[in-house]
Amino acid sequence: MAINSSDSARAVSARRLSPVGSDRWEPLVFCLAVLMLTLELATTIGAIVPAGVTGCCGLMLILLRDRLPAVGHTVWLAAFPAFAVMSTLWSGGSSITLYYSIQLAITIFGAFLIYLSVDLRRFVVVVLLASALVCVLSIMSGNMGPSTKGPVLVGLAGSKNSMAACANLAMFTGIAVLVDRKQDGRWRLVALASIPIALFIVATTRAATFILLSGVMPLFLLAFLGINALPVRARLPIVLMTLVIAAVGVAVAPTVIAYVQDEVFTTFGKDPTLTGRTYLWDVARGWASERPWFGWGYKYQWMSYSPGAIGMLRSQQVLDARSFSVHETFLEARVDTGFVGLALLVATIVVGTAAAIWRAIFEGGIPNALSATLLLNLVIRAFGDTLFGPFYAYGPIMIALFCYAVKPHHAGAATGRWRRRYAGAPQPDDPVTSGRSVVSS
């Protein structure tokens, strides 16, 4: 019986790319990935979080040791955490900076391990299971916290915004899994049960940002899916036209933003100072201007208990500095690591997000559309939340999505240059439909 040469080549390639003996550990590694993200979303359970995440990383490192060389293609995405560790050299409190920057490095290293352990389609399931589990356990805990309109559920997340963010994540990944016919039926049932629970939490926590994002994110997802219905050659002109419109919109952006803010503040009864955040940002800008190029050292200003830090903590009624942040990813990066660290962070986010959007437009598929939409969500959130913190889930999620966008790993990954993909040349199978995660070399 004749053997098709292309099928034979793909079989040989799959054997070469798949680590020998690693398949039997895939269920365990999958569970460890879910556990890691669950711990990073459930920040209120204390010392269990760093110990559990570090333990998961150690065990996954052993199980995935044969796949580690593949990280070399994406290791540059860890430039900002690496620079945060380097900031120990000029920090006013080197022990403080080293302690917290190592924690950040472990957190981001976990993202690379998750990337190696599952493909993009399975990663969507990992995020769904972790966020849905935290939502359910939070409702069971009944842990309530203050808000301007009375007590609301804060659960295991620790604050109403964190709880709403987790629910928003569960809702959106649930929608993506539910409509993806290539997902396992079990996960689609989990998604079907998770979506109403997540909607309930978003609605009852009354976090304006996540109410708005919960309405906007499905529209982004539909837009990415809709553009795939167009001829390949028509997509780039549409993208360019969108960019031109966006550039023109920059001129009127301040007026539009001011109007939207007024409407949001009125509708949701928000404090114009964003519950004191504008004061934090003013102080942080002052600190950043004192050491503009390399910053004060990662987390030094927040953890040093200097007079300025104590004043900021008291202004926010925060007793434990470990739970404090400026609620602005880029400003906090500038304080900690200066313009150099900020440039590394911005470059990473711009390149990773652009790669994800490109794949969503030109390669298609629900997982790629979800990746691009979720990254846009996180970029928006970065202006009101600190995403890159020790053992905090959203930084690792962002880095993992960047990895999938820059270098997908599966048997059918498209290896042709983007020009060939744009020209509509025949491509291998859907790069996110492989049933197993296979790391490309």
N, C-alpha and C positions, 0 to 999 in steps of 0.2 A: 504494500500500500504506500503510495507516494506521500511524502510529508511536505506541506507547504513551507517554502523557505522562510517567508516572513514570520509565520507562526513559530517556526523553530528558533528564529533569531530572537523573537520576543521571549520565548521560554528560557533561552540561555541567558538573556539579559536579566530576566526576573530572578533566576537562580543566582546570578552574579551580584545583584543589588540587594537581595534579601539576606540578612544575617543568618548564618546557619544556627539552628536551634533556638532562635528568638521567638518563633511563632507560638510556641507552647506557653510563653509568658505573656502573650498579648492580653488575655483577660485580666491578669493581675495588674499589668501596667496600666490598662484602661481604668481599673478601679482606683489605682494610686493617683492617676491624673484627676479623677473626679474628687477624691478625698482632698488633694492638695488645693484645688480651687474652692472647695467647700470651706476648708479652714480659713482661707484668705478672705472669704466673704463673711464668715462668722467671726468678726474681730473681737467680740466681747468675751469670748471664752478664755481669754487670758493667756497664760504661759503655754497652754496646749497648742496654740497656733504656731509659734516659732519652732517648738520641738517637733510637732507633727509635720510641718512643711519640710524641715530639715531632714527628718527621717524618711519622708517620701522621696525627697531628692536623692538621698544616699542609696536607697533600695533601687530606685529607677536607674541610677547611674551604674549600678552593678548589672542589672538586667539588660541595659541598653548599651553596654560598653562597646559592642561591635559596631554600633551605629554612630558613635561619637565623631568619627572623621567627617561625617556629612555636615556637622555644625560649622565647619570651616567656611562653607559657602555663605553663611549668614552671621558669622560671629561679629562682624562690624556693627550689627544692630545693637550690640552691647556697649557701644562707645561711651554713652553717657554714664551708665553705672560704673564702668571702668574709670572714668574721669572722677566720679564721686569718690571712689576709693583713693585715687591719687591725691585728692584734696586734703587727705590726712597730712601731707607734707607741709602745708602752709596753714592749716587750721589752728585757731587759738586754743583749741582743746583737742589734741590729736587722738586721745583715747576715746573721746565721745564720737568724733568723726569716723574713726576706724571701726568702732563697734557697730554703728548704724549703717555705714556704707557696706560693710561685709554682709549685713542682713539684707540690704538691697541687692547685692550681688547674688546671694543665694536665691532670693525671690525671682530675679530675672533668669538665673540659670535654670530654675524650675520650668520657666516658659520654654526654653530650648529643649528640655527633656520631654515636655508634653508634645512639642512639635515633632520630635523624633519618634514618639510612641504611637501617634495616630495621624491619619490624613485629615484633610480639612473637613470632610463630611462627618467624620467621627468626632472631630473637635467640637463641632456645633452641638453634638449630643452631650459631650463632656460638660460644656458650659450650661446646657439646659438642665442636666441632672444636678449639677452643683447648685445652681441658683434656685431651682425648684425645691430642692431639699432644704435649703436655708429658709425659704419662704414658709414651707410647711412647719418646720421646727420653730420658727419665729411665732407663728400663729399659736402653736401649742404652748409655747413659753408664756404667752400673754404679757410679755414685757413691754410696758408703755413708757413713753417719754413726752416731754413738754413740746407744745407748739403754740403759735399765736392764737389758735382756735381751740385749745384744749388738748388733753392727752391723746396721743396717737401711737400706733404700733411702731416700736423700734426693734423689737425682737432680738435676734442674735447679731444684728448689724450695728447696733449701738446708737443710731440717730435716725431721724425720720428720712433725711435725704439718702443715707446709706441703705435704708430699708427699701425706699422707693427705687433706688438705682438697681438693687438686686432684683426686685419685682419686674422692673422694666427689662432687665436682661432675660429673665425667665419668660416673659411674655413674648419678646421678639424672637428669641431662639426657638420658642415653642411654635410660633407661626411658621418659621422657616422649616422646621422639622415636619410639621403637619402637612404642609403643601408639597413637600419633597417626596415624590412617589418612590424614589430609590432608597429611602430610609427604611430600616427594619420596622415592621408593624408594631413591635413592642414600644419602640421609642415614639412612634406617632401617637400611640395611646397615652403615653406619659405626657406628651405635648398637649393633647386634647384636655387632659385633666389639669395641667399646669396653667394654661392661659387664663381661665376664669379666676383662679386663685391670685395670679399676678395682677390681673385687672382690679380685683377687689382691693389689694394692698396699695396699688398706685392711687386709686380713687380715695381711699380712706386716710392715707397719710397726708394728702393735700399738698404734696411737694410740687410747686408750679412747674419747675424745670422738667420734671419727669412726666407730668401730665402732658406737657407740650411735646416732648420727645416721643412719648407713646403714640401720639397722633401723627407726628411727622415721619417717624422711621418707616412705617409700612408704605408711605408714599414714595420714599427713596427706594425701597425694595422693589416696588412696582415699576418705578422709572428704570432701574437697571434691568429688570426682566423685560420690560417693554422695548427697550432699545435693541435687545437681542433679536427681536422680530424683524428688524430692519436689515436691508442688505449690508454686507460688511463694509463696502466702500462708502456707504452713506453715514456710517457712525462717526468717523473722525471729523467730518465737517460739522456735524451736530455738536460734538464736544467742543470744537473750536468756537462755534457760534455761542455756545453757553458760556465759555470763558470770556468772550468779548462782552457779552451782556453783563456778566458778573463784574468785569473791570469797570464798565460804565456805572454800574450800581455802587461802586466804591465811593463815587463822588457824592452820592446822596445818602450813603450809609449812616452817617451820624444823625441826620434828621429822622430817618426810618427807625433806627435803633432807639432814639429818644421817645418816639411815638409808641413803639412796641412796649418799651419799658413802662411808660405811663399806663398803657392799657393793662399790662400784666399786673402791675402794682395795684391798680384799681380793682381788677377782676378777682385777684387772689388775696387781696388785703396784705400785700407784701410791704415790708419796711424798706423805704428808699435807700437806707444804708446797708441793705442786705444783712440785717441782724449784726451790724458792726463790722462787716467784712471790709467796707470801704476804709475804715480806720486802720485795719490791719494792712491793707494794701499801701496806704500812705506811709506807714511806718516802715514797711518792707522796702519800699522804693528808696527811702532815706538810707537804710542800711546798705542796699545794693549800690547806691552812689558813692559810698565810702570806700568800697573795694570793688571797683567795676569790672576788672578783667578776670580774676580767678575766684572771687567770692570769699566768704568767711570759712568755708569748709562745710561739707555735707552735714546738715542738722545741728551744727554748732550753735547757731544763734537761738534755736528753739529749745535746746536741751541744756544750755549752759547755766540757766537760772541767773543770768545777768539782770541788772535792774530793768533794762528795756524788755527782756524776755518775760520777766515776772509781771511787768505792767500789761503786756499783751495777754498773758494768760488770765490775769484778773479781769481784763476788759471783756473776755469771752466766758468768764466764770468757769474756767478750766482748771482743775486741780492737778491733773497728771499731764505733764508736758508731752508724754509719749502719744497721747491722743490728740495733740494739737497740730493744726496745719494752717497755712495761709489761705487755703481754698483757691489757689491759682497756680497751676502747674508751672507755667513759664516764669512767673515772678518768683516763685520759691526756688526754682532752678537758678535764676539769676542771683538771688541772695546767696545761695549755697556755693555755686560754682562759677559765678560771674558770666561775662559775655561769652567766654570760651565754652563753658559747659552748656550754656543756653544754645549756642550755635550748633553744638553736637546734637542736642536733643531735638531742636527744630529740624535739622537736616534729616535725622532719622525718621521723624514723623512725616515730613514732606515726601521723602523718597518711598517709604513704606506704604503710605496712604495712596500715593499716585500709582504705585505698582498694583495695589489692590483694585483701584478703580479701573485701571487698564484691563486687568484680567476680567473684571465684571462686565466690561463693555465688549471686549473682543473674544473672550473665551466662553463667557456665559455660564449658565448653571446657577441653581439656587445657592449653593454654598459660597460661590464667588460673589454673588450679589449680596448675600448676608455679610460677608467679610467687609466689603466696601462700605456698606451702610452702617455696620457696627463701628467701623473705624471713624466714619464721619461723626457718629454719635459721640464717640470718646473724644474726638478733637474739640467738638463743641463743649463738652463737659470740662475739658482741660482748663477753660477760662473761669470755671467756678468750683473746681475741685482739684486736689493734688493727687494725680494718678500714680506717680512714681514714689511710693512709700514702701518701707519694709513690710513684707508679708501682707500686701494689699493687692487684691485680685486684678484690678483693672490695668495696671502696668504690665503684668505678665500676659494678660489677654491681648493687649495691644501688640506686644513684642511677638507673641506667637502668630498673630494674624499677619504681621509684617513678614515673618519667616515664610509662611505659606504663599504670600504674594510674591516674594522675591525668588524663592526656590521651592516650588511644590515637590513633594516626594511621593511618587506612586509610579506604578509600572507604565501607565499611559501618559505620563507628563509630556506636554508639547515641548520639543527641544529646538524647533525651528526659530529663526530670528523673527522679531516682531514684524518685519517687512513682509515675510511670507504669510504670517497669520493675517495681517491686514489685507493682503492681496487675495485672501480666500483660498490659499493652497490647501490641499487635503491634509488633515491633521490626524494624529492618533486619536484613540478613544477619548471621551470626555475626561479631562484630567482630574475630576473629583468624583468619578464613579467607581474607582477601584475598590473592591471589597476589603482589601488588606492594605495596611500602610507599608510601603516599600520605600526605603530611603535611597535616593539617587546618589551616585558618586560624583 
